[in-house]
């Protein structure tokens, strides 16, 4: 995940959702120390860029595999991510 590609508003939203300051978030991601809230927040932010209707509940319904695809940039099958 390239945090440099996120807007300041998205970074603030991620901090708010996780309760973790940006510096700590970046360190945790670099170390592979992911939490479910971090994965949910990033899944929500990244997918909402392509689909304004994508909700946090959609991100919460995403599989662990789909969330990891967001982190790695390997999101070939995310057209209906988190949506049944």
C-alpha angles and dihedrals in degrees: 000000000000107000088188088073094059120092120239089251090054091048091050090049090051091050091049093048095048100032088226124119117244096251091054092045091054091048092048093050092047088053093046090245098144126172125199090246091053092050092046093050095049093043089052096046097045095045094043088062089068098032120034088193092061108114137198087250088057089053091049089053093052118109122248087248092055091048092051089050088059089053095048096040090239096125102140093136101041098106089114099021111172092358123110 
